[in-house]
Amino acid sequence: MKKKEVGPTPDGRLAVLEANRRLKMARSAHAYVRGNTLQFYDWLATGSGDRLPQGPPIWICGDCHAGNLGPVANADGKVEVEIRDLDQTVIGNPAHDLVRLGLSLATAARGSDLPGVTTALMLEQMVVGYSEALSSPRKAGADPEGGNLQPIRLILEQALSRKWRHLAEERIEDVTPVIPLGSRFWALAESERSAIEELLQKTAGLAALLSGEQEKGTLRVLDAAYWMKGCSSLGRLRFAVLVGIGKASKRRYRLLDIKEAVCAAAPSARGGEMPEDNAERVVTGARALSPFLGERMMAARLLRRPVVVRELMPQDLKVELERLTREEAVAAARYLAMIVGRAHVRQMDLSTRKSWKAELGRNRSKSLDAPGWLWRSVVELVASHEAAYLEHCRRYAMA
């Protein structure tokens, strides 16, 4: 049965997307921080970033808030916690990822009505966890243990138990091969549908990318829709595509995310050689920082724009830090910083790791077991984002 056409036309999408982005950012200060990456980069550009230590030029996330970390599966179904969104990845200063993560954790703590001392403890444990990754990269990011890491352990256990039907019910609301149009998925223009079919039929190596499928000439686009998803990425091309592999009697289904790659706002290190194509940049950074995710991504072009094609796996989830206790917040800060450290340390030799760890250990005060630059940066950013969040609510949420 033909689906009812739902959602704005391609020409009318931008206004609807922007309205949704503003409303999502008004839900909480933490949501505002997650959705407003440009304010963080503006802070760096004003000279505040000059006070940060200059770490070795490596691939960084560029937008390392807590919501961009979580369980990720490789093509064989093995699961690890990794950075899961690399839109802003660049060769840059690893200190930027630490400050961005610290800001995110601090606003999450405020959203849980935790006292300010919790933020200080979280930043201390961030440095501990990150330093542990620099010292023992093979041990870093092991399975979370202890009652205080219960929120992370639960989401990891949930990821390990998920199958295709869970992804289908969550993303497309059923296991039938149709993407239901509605508030999240919108009808495509005919030109968009044709371009997607041409891309997926002509892209070499796509079948092998999909969970190790090796069959050729059997990939078929079953359905596709525009995907209203994310926050900071709203307004770009974003498509959900349901594909079938194999003959109808033995067909396997895969759900793809096709996302436009735009110029990174995150500042890059001088002299860092990165691909000029933005999709190639995202994929290269993903493979350096998050191998499980990177191996399931490829760069392409769609409607004359660079896009990243990624298979969605049932095990891919994001860490949600809502209503934490003080002990859980502090433990989560250590663990997530360790994950970020593990992503960074993959790109460093032993000498670089030692010198970067020594640099991080400088400028600690007697009252705070964390570098002064990290504490001052997070305090400044929390204050500026809190004020901007309230102004955002006054201007948009009330309207």
KOLLOKOL-690190 format. One record per residue (C-alpha): residue number from 1; residue in one letter; x, z, y. Coordinates in nm, 2 decimals. Layout:
! KOLLOKOL-690190
@k->NUM	r->a	u->X	w->Z	v->Y $
...
This chain:
! KOLLOKOL-690190
@k->1	r->m	u->0.00	w->0.00	v->0.00 $
@k->2	r->k	u->0.14	w->-0.09	v->0.34 $
@k->3	r->k	u->0.24	w->0.20	v->0.55 $
@k->4	r->k	u->0.07	w->0.27	v->0.88 $
@k->5	r->e	u->0.29	w->0.19	v->1.18 $
@k->6	r->v	u->0.39	w->0.52	v->1.33 $
@k->7	r->g	u->0.62	w->0.61	v->1.61 $
@k->8	r->p	u->0.73	w->0.45	v->1.94 $
@k->9	r->t	u->0.85	w->0.09	v->1.96 $
@k->10	r->p	u->1.23	w->0.04	v->1.98 $
@k->11	r->d	u->1.20	w->0.00	v->2.36 $
@k->12	r->g	u->1.02	w->0.33	v->2.39 $
@k->13	r->r	u->1.23	w->0.54	v->2.17 $
@k->14	r->l	u->1.48	w->0.66	v->2.42 $
@k->15	r->a	u->1.23	w->0.86	v->2.63 $
@k->16	r->v	u->1.08	w->1.02	v->2.33 $
@k->17	r->l	u->1.42	w->1.11	v->2.19 $
@k->18	r->e	u->1.54	w->1.26	v->2.52 $
@k->19	r->a	u->1.22	w->1.47	v->2.54 $
@k->20	r->n	u->1.28	w->1.60	v->2.18 $
@k->21	r->r	u->1.65	w->1.68	v->2.26 $
@k->22	r->r	u->1.55	w->1.88	v->2.56 $
@k->23	r->l	u->1.29	w->2.08	v->2.37 $
@k->24	r->k	u->1.53	w->2.15	v->2.08 $
@k->25	r->m	u->1.79	w->2.28	v->2.32 $
@k->26	r->a	u->1.54	w->2.51	v->2.48 $
@k->27	r->r	u->1.47	w->2.70	v->2.15 $
@k->28	r->s	u->1.77	w->2.94	v->2.20 $
@k->29	r->a	u->2.10	w->2.97	v->2.37 $
@k->30	r->h	u->2.27	w->2.90	v->2.03 $
@k->31	r->a	u->2.07	w->2.57	v->2.00 $
@k->32	r->y	u->2.17	w->2.48	v->2.36 $
@k->33	r->v	u->2.53	w->2.53	v->2.27 $
@k->34	r->r	u->2.50	w->2.31	v->1.96 $
@k->35	r->g	u->2.32	w->2.03	v->2.15 $
@k->36	r->n	u->2.53	w->2.03	v->2.47 $
@k->37	r->t	u->2.88	w->1.93	v->2.37 $
@k->38	r->l	u->2.95	w->1.77	v->2.71 $
@k->39	r->q	u->2.95	w->2.11	v->2.89 $
@k->40	r->f	u->3.23	w->2.23	v->2.66 $
@k->41	r->y	u->3.44	w->1.92	v->2.73 $
@k->42	r->d	u->3.37	w->1.95	v->3.10 $
@k->43	r->w	u->3.51	w->2.30	v->3.08 $
@k->44	r->l	u->3.82	w->2.17	v->2.92 $
@k->45	r->a	u->3.86	w->1.90	v->3.18 $
@k->46	r->t	u->3.84	w->2.14	v->3.48 $
@k->47	r->g	u->4.17	w->2.29	v->3.39 $
@k->48	r->s	u->4.05	w->2.58	v->3.18 $
@k->49	r->g	u->4.18	w->2.40	v->2.87 $
@k->50	r->d	u->4.53	w->2.41	v->3.02 $
@k->51	r->r	u->4.55	w->2.78	v->2.94 $
@k->52	r->l	u->4.51	w->2.71	v->2.57 $
@k->53	r->p	u->4.81	w->2.68	v->2.34 $
@k->54	r->q	u->4.91	w->2.33	v->2.25 $
@k->55	r->g	u->4.89	w->2.30	v->1.88 $
@k->56	r->p	u->5.03	w->2.01	v->1.67 $
@k->57	r->p	u->4.84	w->1.68	v->1.73 $
@k->58	r->i	u->4.62	w->1.64	v->1.43 $
@k->59	r->w	u->4.27	w->1.52	v->1.34 $
@k->60	r->i	u->4.03	w->1.78	v->1.47 $
@k->61	r->c	u->3.65	w->1.81	v->1.44 $
@k->62	r->g	u->3.60	w->1.79	v->1.82 $
@k->63	r->d	u->3.26	w->1.96	v->1.79 $
@k->64	r->c	u->3.33	w->2.25	v->1.57 $
@k->65	r->h	u->3.02	w->2.47	v->1.60 $
@k->66	r->a	u->2.90	w->2.67	v->1.30 $
@k->67	r->g	u->2.61	w->2.43	v->1.23 $
@k->68	r->n	u->2.87	w->2.15	v->1.16 $
@k->69	r->l	u->3.00	w->2.34	v->0.86 $
@k->70	r->g	u->2.84	w->2.38	v->0.52 $
@k->71	r->p	u->2.84	w->2.28	v->0.15 $
@k->72	r->v	u->2.94	w->1.92	v->0.09 $
@k->73	r->a	u->2.95	w->1.74	v->-0.25 $
@k->74	r->n	u->3.19	w->1.47	v->-0.36 $
@k->75	r->a	u->3.08	w->1.16	v->-0.57 $
@k->76	r->d	u->3.12	w->1.37	v->-0.89 $
@k->77	r->g	u->2.89	w->1.65	v->-0.77 $
@k->78	r->k	u->3.16	w->1.91	v->-0.71 $
@k->79	r->v	u->3.08	w->2.12	v->-0.40 $
@k->80	r->e	u->3.30	w->2.28	v->-0.13 $
@k->81	r->v	u->3.23	w->2.41	v->0.21 $
@k->82	r->e	u->3.37	w->2.16	v->0.47 $
@k->83	r->i	u->3.32	w->2.03	v->0.82 $
@k->84	r->r	u->3.02	w->1.81	v->0.78 $
@k->85	r->d	u->2.98	w->1.62	v->1.12 $
@k->86	r->l	u->3.27	w->1.42	v->1.25 $
@k->87	r->d	u->3.12	w->1.22	v->1.53 $
@k->88	r->q	u->3.36	w->1.37	v->1.78 $
@k->89	r->t	u->3.67	w->1.37	v->1.56 $
@k->90	r->v	u->3.99	w->1.28	v->1.74 $
@k->91	r->i	u->4.36	w->1.34	v->1.71 $
@k->92	r->g	u->4.38	w->1.64	v->1.94 $
@k->93	r->n	u->4.46	w->2.01	v->1.99 $
@k->94	r->p	u->4.34	w->2.23	v->1.70 $
@k->95	r->a	u->4.29	w->2.51	v->1.95 $
@k->96	r->h	u->3.98	w->2.32	v->2.08 $
@k->97	r->d	u->3.81	w->2.36	v->1.74 $
@k->98	r->l	u->3.88	w->2.73	v->1.74 $
@k->99	r->v	u->3.74	w->2.79	v->2.09 $
@k->100	r->r	u->3.43	w->2.58	v->2.01 $
@k->101	r->l	u->3.37	w->2.77	v->1.69 $
@k->102	r->g	u->3.42	w->3.10	v->1.88 $
@k->103	r->l	u->3.16	w->3.00	v->2.14 $
@k->104	r->s	u->2.91	w->2.90	v->1.86 $
@k->105	r->l	u->2.96	w->3.23	v->1.67 $
@k->106	r->a	u->2.93	w->3.44	v->1.99 $
@k->107	r->t	u->2.60	w->3.28	v->2.09 $
@k->108	r->a	u->2.48	w->3.32	v->1.73 $
@k->109	r->a	u->2.56	w->3.69	v->1.75 $
@k->110	r->r	u->2.36	w->3.72	v->2.07 $
@k->111	r->g	u->2.07	w->3.54	v->1.90 $
@k->112	r->s	u->2.08	w->3.81	v->1.63 $
@k->113	r->d	u->2.06	w->4.08	v->1.90 $
@k->114	r->l	u->2.41	w->4.21	v->1.80 $
@k->115	r->p	u->2.61	w->4.41	v->2.06 $
@k->116	r->g	u->2.90	w->4.26	v->2.25 $
@k->117	r->v	u->3.16	w->4.45	v->2.04 $
@k->118	r->t	u->3.05	w->4.24	v->1.74 $
@k->119	r->t	u->3.17	w->3.93	v->1.93 $
@k->120	r->a	u->3.51	w->4.09	v->1.98 $
@k->121	r->l	u->3.53	w->4.17	v->1.61 $
@k->122	r->m	u->3.42	w->3.82	v->1.52 $
@k->123	r->l	u->3.70	w->3.66	v->1.72 $
@k->124	r->e	u->3.95	w->3.90	v->1.56 $
@k->125	r->q	u->3.84	w->3.80	v->1.22 $
@k->126	r->m	u->3.84	w->3.43	v->1.31 $
@k->127	r->v	u->4.21	w->3.45	v->1.38 $
@k->128	r->v	u->4.26	w->3.64	v->1.05 $
@k->129	r->g	u->4.08	w->3.38	v->0.85 $
@k->130	r->y	u->4.24	w->3.08	v->1.02 $
@k->131	r->s	u->4.59	w->3.24	v->0.98 $
@k->132	r->e	u->4.52	w->3.30	v->0.61 $
@k->133	r->a	u->4.46	w->2.92	v->0.57 $
@k->134	r->l	u->4.79	w->2.85	v->0.75 $
@k->135	r->s	u->4.97	w->3.09	v->0.51 $
@k->136	r->s	u->4.80	w->3.01	v->0.18 $
@k->137	r->p	u->4.62	w->2.67	v->0.21 $
@k->138	r->r	u->4.54	w->2.65	v->-0.16 $
@k->139	r->k	u->4.36	w->2.99	v->-0.16 $
@k->140	r->a	u->4.17	w->2.92	v->0.16 $
@k->141	r->g	u->3.80	w->2.85	v->0.13 $
@k->142	r->a	u->3.76	w->2.99	v->-0.22 $
@k->143	r->d	u->3.42	w->3.10	v->-0.33 $
@k->144	r->p	u->3.28	w->3.35	v->-0.08 $
@k->145	r->e	u->3.29	w->3.70	v->-0.23 $
@k->146	r->g	u->3.15	w->4.03	v->-0.11 $
@k->147	r->g	u->2.81	w->4.14	v->0.00 $
@k->148	r->n	u->2.89	w->4.07	v->0.37 $
@k->149	r->l	u->2.92	w->3.70	v->0.28 $
@k->150	r->q	u->2.58	w->3.69	v->0.12 $
@k->151	r->p	u->2.42	w->3.43	v->0.36 $
@k->152	r->i	u->2.70	w->3.18	v->0.29 $
@k->153	r->r	u->2.71	w->3.25	v->-0.08 $
@k->154	r->l	u->2.33	w->3.20	v->-0.11 $
@k->155	r->i	u->2.34	w->2.86	v->0.06 $
@k->156	r->l	u->2.64	w->2.76	v->-0.16 $
@k->157	r->e	u->2.44	w->2.86	v->-0.47 $
@k->158	r->q	u->2.14	w->2.67	v->-0.34 $
@k->159	r->a	u->2.36	w->2.36	v->-0.29 $
@k->160	r->l	u->2.50	w->2.38	v->-0.65 $
@k->161	r->s	u->2.15	w->2.39	v->-0.80 $
@k->162	r->r	u->2.00	w->2.10	v->-0.60 $
@k->163	r->k	u->1.91	w->1.77	v->-0.77 $
@k->164	r->w	u->1.79	w->1.43	v->-0.64 $
@k->165	r->r	u->1.43	w->1.55	v->-0.64 $
@k->166	r->h	u->1.51	w->1.82	v->-0.40 $
@k->167	r->l	u->1.66	w->1.57	v->-0.16 $
@k->168	r->a	u->1.36	w->1.34	v->-0.20 $
@k->169	r->e	u->1.11	w->1.61	v->-0.14 $
@k->170	r->e	u->1.30	w->1.74	v->0.16 $
@k->171	r->r	u->1.39	w->1.41	v->0.33 $
@k->172	r->i	u->1.11	w->1.17	v->0.21 $
@k->173	r->e	u->0.85	w->1.43	v->0.10 $
@k->174	r->d	u->0.81	w->1.28	v->-0.25 $
@k->175	r->v	u->1.01	w->1.13	v->-0.53 $
@k->176	r->t	u->0.83	w->0.79	v->-0.48 $
@k->177	r->p	u->1.04	w->0.52	v->-0.32 $
@k->178	r->v	u->0.88	w->0.52	v->0.02 $
@k->179	r->i	u->1.00	w->0.69	v->0.34 $
@k->180	r->p	u->0.68	w->0.83	v->0.51 $
@k->181	r->l	u->0.65	w->0.74	v->0.87 $
@k->182	r->g	u->0.56	w->1.03	v->1.11 $
@k->183	r->s	u->0.73	w->1.27	v->1.34 $
@k->184	r->r	u->1.08	w->1.22	v->1.19 $
@k->185	r->f	u->1.07	w->0.86	v->1.06 $
@k->186	r->w	u->0.96	w->0.57	v->1.28 $
@k->187	r->a	u->0.88	w->0.21	v->1.20 $
@k->188	r->l	u->1.15	w->-0.05	v->1.24 $
@k->189	r->a	u->1.15	w->-0.37	v->1.43 $
@k->190	r->e	u->1.17	w->-0.67	v->1.20 $
@k->191	r->s	u->1.51	w->-0.75	v->1.34 $
@k->192	r->e	u->1.63	w->-0.40	v->1.25 $
@k->193	r->r	u->1.50	w->-0.43	v->0.90 $
@k->194	r->s	u->1.67	w->-0.77	v->0.85 $
@k->195	r->a	u->2.00	w->-0.65	v->0.99 $
@k->196	r->i	u->2.00	w->-0.34	v->0.76 $
@k->197	r->e	u->1.93	w->-0.56	v->0.45 $
@k->198	r->e	u->2.20	w->-0.80	v->0.55 $
@k->199	r->l	u->2.45	w->-0.52	v->0.61 $
@k->200	r->l	u->2.39	w->-0.35	v->0.27 $
@k->201	r->q	u->2.39	w->-0.68	v->0.08 $
@k->202	r->k	u->2.70	w->-0.82	v->0.23 $
@k->203	r->t	u->2.92	w->-0.50	v->0.26 $
@k->204	r->a	u->3.19	w->-0.52	v->0.00 $
@k->205	r->g	u->3.24	w->-0.20	v->-0.20 $
@k->206	r->l	u->2.91	w->-0.04	v->-0.10 $
@k->207	r->a	u->2.79	w->-0.01	v->-0.46 $
@k->208	r->a	u->3.11	w->0.16	v->-0.56 $
@k->209	r->l	u->3.07	w->0.40	v->-0.27 $
@k->210	r->l	u->2.74	w->0.53	v->-0.39 $
@k->211	r->s	u->2.82	w->0.81	v->-0.63 $
@k->212	r->g	u->3.07	w->0.59	v->-0.81 $
@k->213	r->e	u->2.83	w->0.31	v->-0.89 $
@k->214	r->q	u->3.02	w->0.01	v->-1.02 $
@k->215	r->e	u->2.74	w->-0.24	v->-1.08 $
@k->216	r->k	u->2.74	w->-0.54	v->-0.86 $
@k->217	r->g	u->2.45	w->-0.74	v->-0.73 $
@k->218	r->t	u->2.19	w->-0.48	v->-0.82 $
@k->219	r->l	u->2.16	w->-0.29	v->-0.49 $
@k->220	r->r	u->1.82	w->-0.34	v->-0.33 $
@k->221	r->v	u->1.68	w->-0.20	v->0.00 $
@k->222	r->l	u->1.35	w->-0.03	v->-0.10 $
@k->223	r->d	u->1.25	w->0.12	v->0.24 $
@k->224	r->a	u->1.41	w->0.20	v->0.58 $
@k->225	r->a	u->1.31	w->0.38	v->0.89 $
@k->226	r->y	u->1.44	w->0.49	v->1.23 $
@k->227	r->w	u->1.54	w->0.86	v->1.19 $
@k->228	r->m	u->1.48	w->1.10	v->1.47 $
@k->229	r->k	u->1.75	w->1.35	v->1.37 $
@k->230	r->g	u->2.01	w->1.58	v->1.52 $
@k->231	r->c	u->2.04	w->1.69	v->1.88 $
@k->232	r->s	u->2.36	w->1.57	v->2.06 $
@k->233	r->s	u->2.33	w->1.24	v->1.87 $
@k->234	r->l	u->1.97	w->1.16	v->1.97 $
@k->235	r->g	u->1.94	w->0.83	v->2.15 $
@k->236	r->r	u->2.19	w->0.64	v->1.92 $
@k->237	r->l	u->2.10	w->0.41	v->1.64 $
@k->238	r->r	u->2.01	w->0.62	v->1.34 $
@k->239	r->f	u->1.84	w->0.49	v->1.02 $
@k->240	r->a	u->1.74	w->0.63	v->0.69 $
@k->241	r->v	u->1.76	w->0.38	v->0.41 $
@k->242	r->l	u->1.63	w->0.42	v->0.06 $
@k->243	r->v	u->1.81	w->0.19	v->-0.19 $
@k->244	r->g	u->1.77	w->0.13	v->-0.56 $
@k->245	r->i	u->2.05	w->0.05	v->-0.80 $
@k->246	r->g	u->1.99	w->-0.13	v->-1.13 $
@k->247	r->k	u->1.69	w->-0.29	v->-1.29 $
@k->248	r->a	u->1.35	w->-0.14	v->-1.22 $
@k->249	r->s	u->1.32	w->0.02	v->-1.56 $
@k->250	r->k	u->1.64	w->0.21	v->-1.51 $
@k->251	r->r	u->1.67	w->0.23	v->-1.14 $
@k->252	r->r	u->1.87	w->0.50	v->-0.97 $
@k->253	r->y	u->1.78	w->0.59	v->-0.61 $
@k->254	r->r	u->2.02	w->0.67	v->-0.32 $
@k->255	r->l	u->1.94	w->0.77	v->0.03 $
@k->256	r->l	u->2.17	w->0.64	v->0.30 $
@k->257	r->d	u->2.23	w->0.76	v->0.66 $
@k->258	r->i	u->2.34	w->0.48	v->0.90 $
@k->259	r->k	u->2.45	w->0.63	v->1.23 $
@k->260	r->e	u->2.59	w->0.47	v->1.54 $
@k->261	r->a	u->2.94	w->0.57	v->1.63 $
@k->262	r->v	u->3.01	w->0.59	v->2.00 $
@k->263	r->c	u->3.32	w->0.68	v->2.21 $
@k->264	r->a	u->3.43	w->1.04	v->2.15 $
@k->265	r->a	u->3.39	w->1.27	v->2.45 $
@k->266	r->a	u->3.64	w->1.52	v->2.29 $
@k->267	r->p	u->3.98	w->1.50	v->2.45 $
@k->268	r->s	u->4.25	w->1.34	v->2.24 $
@k->269	r->a	u->4.62	w->1.41	v->2.23 $
@k->270	r->r	u->4.86	w->1.18	v->2.42 $
@k->271	r->g	u->5.02	w->0.93	v->2.19 $
@k->272	r->g	u->4.78	w->1.00	v->1.90 $
@k->273	r->e	u->4.73	w->0.67	v->1.73 $
@k->274	r->m	u->4.36	w->0.63	v->1.64 $
@k->275	r->p	u->4.15	w->0.33	v->1.53 $
@k->276	r->e	u->4.00	w->0.15	v->1.83 $
@k->277	r->d	u->3.67	w->0.10	v->1.64 $
@k->278	r->n	u->3.47	w->0.42	v->1.68 $
@k->279	r->a	u->3.32	w->0.40	v->1.33 $
@k->280	r->e	u->3.67	w->0.36	v->1.18 $
@k->281	r->r	u->3.78	w->0.66	v->1.39 $
@k->282	r->v	u->3.50	w->0.87	v->1.25 $
@k->283	r->v	u->3.57	w->0.77	v->0.89 $
@k->284	r->t	u->3.95	w->0.82	v->0.92 $
@k->285	r->g	u->3.90	w->1.17	v->1.07 $
@k->286	r->a	u->3.65	w->1.26	v->0.80 $
@k->287	r->r	u->3.89	w->1.17	v->0.53 $
@k->288	r->a	u->4.16	w->1.38	v->0.69 $
@k->289	r->l	u->3.95	w->1.68	v->0.75 $
@k->290	r->s	u->3.67	w->1.67	v->0.49 $
@k->291	r->p	u->3.77	w->1.47	v->0.18 $
@k->292	r->f	u->3.45	w->1.53	v->-0.01 $
@k->293	r->l	u->3.25	w->1.39	v->0.28 $
@k->294	r->g	u->3.50	w->1.12	v->0.39 $
@k->295	r->e	u->3.51	w->0.96	v->0.05 $
@k->296	r->r	u->3.13	w->0.89	v->0.08 $
@k->297	r->m	u->3.15	w->0.72	v->0.42 $
@k->298	r->m	u->3.24	w->0.37	v->0.53 $
@k->299	r->a	u->3.26	w->0.19	v->0.87 $
@k->300	r->a	u->3.05	w->-0.12	v->0.94 $
@k->301	r->r	u->2.88	w->-0.30	v->1.22 $
@k->302	r->l	u->2.50	w->-0.33	v->1.27 $
@k->303	r->l	u->2.33	w->-0.51	v->1.55 $
@k->304	r->r	u->2.67	w->-0.56	v->1.71 $
@k->305	r->r	u->2.74	w->-0.19	v->1.72 $
@k->306	r->p	u->2.98	w->0.02	v->1.51 $
@k->307	r->v	u->2.80	w->0.24	v->1.26 $
@k->308	r->v	u->2.90	w->0.48	v->0.98 $
@k->309	r->v	u->2.72	w->0.44	v->0.65 $
@k->310	r->r	u->2.70	w->0.76	v->0.45 $
@k->311	r->e	u->2.53	w->0.85	v->0.13 $
@k->312	r->l	u->2.33	w->1.17	v->0.15 $
@k->313	r->m	u->2.37	w->1.41	v->-0.14 $
@k->314	r->p	u->2.13	w->1.68	v->-0.25 $
@k->315	r->q	u->2.41	w->1.94	v->-0.22 $
@k->316	r->d	u->2.48	w->1.87	v->0.15 $
@k->317	r->l	u->2.35	w->2.16	v->0.35 $
@k->318	r->k	u->2.45	w->2.33	v->0.68 $
@k->319	r->v	u->2.52	w->2.70	v->0.74 $
@k->320	r->e	u->2.25	w->2.87	v->0.93 $
@k->321	r->l	u->2.35	w->3.18	v->1.11 $
@k->322	r->e	u->2.02	w->3.34	v->1.20 $
@k->323	r->r	u->1.94	w->3.72	v->1.21 $
@k->324	r->l	u->2.27	w->3.84	v->1.08 $
@k->325	r->t	u->2.38	w->4.20	v->1.05 $
@k->326	r->r	u->2.70	w->4.30	v->1.22 $
@k->327	r->e	u->2.90	w->4.30	v->0.89 $
@k->328	r->e	u->2.76	w->3.96	v->0.79 $
@k->329	r->a	u->2.85	w->3.81	v->1.13 $
@k->330	r->v	u->3.21	w->3.94	v->1.12 $
@k->331	r->a	u->3.26	w->3.82	v->0.76 $
@k->332	r->a	u->3.11	w->3.48	v->0.84 $
@k->333	r->a	u->3.35	w->3.44	v->1.13 $
@k->334	r->r	u->3.65	w->3.50	v->0.91 $
@k->335	r->y	u->3.52	w->3.27	v->0.64 $
@k->336	r->l	u->3.42	w->2.97	v->0.86 $
@k->337	r->a	u->3.75	w->2.99	v->1.06 $
@k->338	r->m	u->3.93	w->2.98	v->0.72 $
@k->339	r->i	u->3.74	w->2.66	v->0.64 $
@k->340	r->v	u->3.84	w->2.51	v->0.97 $
@k->341	r->g	u->4.20	w->2.62	v->0.91 $
@k->342	r->r	u->4.20	w->2.45	v->0.57 $
@k->343	r->a	u->4.08	w->2.13	v->0.73 $
@k->344	r->h	u->4.37	w->2.15	v->0.98 $
@k->345	r->v	u->4.64	w->2.26	v->0.74 $
@k->346	r->r	u->4.60	w->1.96	v->0.52 $
@k->347	r->q	u->4.77	w->1.76	v->0.79 $
@k->348	r->m	u->5.06	w->2.00	v->0.85 $
@k->349	r->d	u->5.40	w->2.04	v->0.67 $
@k->350	r->l	u->5.54	w->2.39	v->0.61 $
@k->351	r->s	u->5.74	w->2.40	v->0.93 $
@k->352	r->t	u->5.45	w->2.29	v->1.15 $
@k->353	r->r	u->5.22	w->2.55	v->0.99 $
@k->354	r->k	u->5.47	w->2.83	v->1.05 $
@k->355	r->s	u->5.53	w->2.74	v->1.42 $
@k->356	r->w	u->5.15	w->2.70	v->1.48 $
@k->357	r->k	u->5.08	w->3.04	v->1.32 $
@k->358	r->a	u->5.35	w->3.20	v->1.53 $
@k->359	r->e	u->5.20	w->3.05	v->1.85 $
@k->360	r->l	u->4.85	w->3.18	v->1.76 $
@k->361	r->g	u->5.00	w->3.53	v->1.71 $
@k->362	r->r	u->5.13	w->3.56	v->2.07 $
@k->363	r->n	u->4.94	w->3.71	v->2.36 $
@k->364	r->r	u->4.75	w->3.98	v->2.17 $
@k->365	r->s	u->4.65	w->4.29	v->2.36 $
@k->366	r->k	u->4.65	w->4.65	v->2.23 $
@k->367	r->s	u->4.27	w->4.67	v->2.25 $
@k->368	r->l	u->4.19	w->4.33	v->2.09 $
@k->369	r->d	u->4.36	w->4.19	v->1.78 $
@k->370	r->a	u->4.30	w->3.83	v->1.89 $
@k->371	r->p	u->4.48	w->3.61	v->2.14 $
@k->372	r->g	u->4.39	w->3.67	v->2.50 $
@k->373	r->w	u->4.33	w->3.29	v->2.56 $
@k->374	r->l	u->4.07	w->3.29	v->2.29 $
@k->375	r->w	u->3.88	w->3.59	v->2.42 $
@k->376	r->r	u->3.89	w->3.47	v->2.78 $
@k->377	r->s	u->3.78	w->3.12	v->2.69 $
@k->378	r->v	u->3.48	w->3.24	v->2.48 $
@k->379	r->v	u->3.37	w->3.49	v->2.75 $
@k->380	r->e	u->3.38	w->3.22	v->3.02 $
@k->381	r->l	u->3.20	w->2.97	v->2.80 $
@k->382	r->v	u->2.93	w->3.21	v->2.70 $
@k->383	r->a	u->2.86	w->3.30	v->3.06 $
@k->384	r->s	u->2.84	w->2.94	v->3.18 $
@k->385	r->h	u->2.63	w->2.83	v->2.88 $
@k->386	r->e	u->2.39	w->3.12	v->2.92 $
@k->387	r->a	u->2.33	w->3.03	v->3.29 $
@k->388	r->a	u->2.29	w->2.66	v->3.21 $
@k->389	r->y	u->2.06	w->2.74	v->2.92 $
@k->390	r->l	u->1.82	w->2.94	v->3.14 $
@k->391	r->e	u->1.83	w->2.66	v->3.40 $
@k->392	r->h	u->1.76	w->2.41	v->3.13 $
@k->393	r->c	u->1.45	w->2.61	v->3.02 $
@k->394	r->r	u->1.32	w->2.63	v->3.37 $
@k->395	r->r	u->1.35	w->2.26	v->3.43 $
@k->396	r->y	u->1.23	w->2.12	v->3.10 $
@k->397	r->a	u->1.07	w->2.37	v->2.86 $
@k->398	r->m	u->0.82	w->2.49	v->3.12 $
@k->399	r->a	u->0.73	w->2.12	v->3.20 $
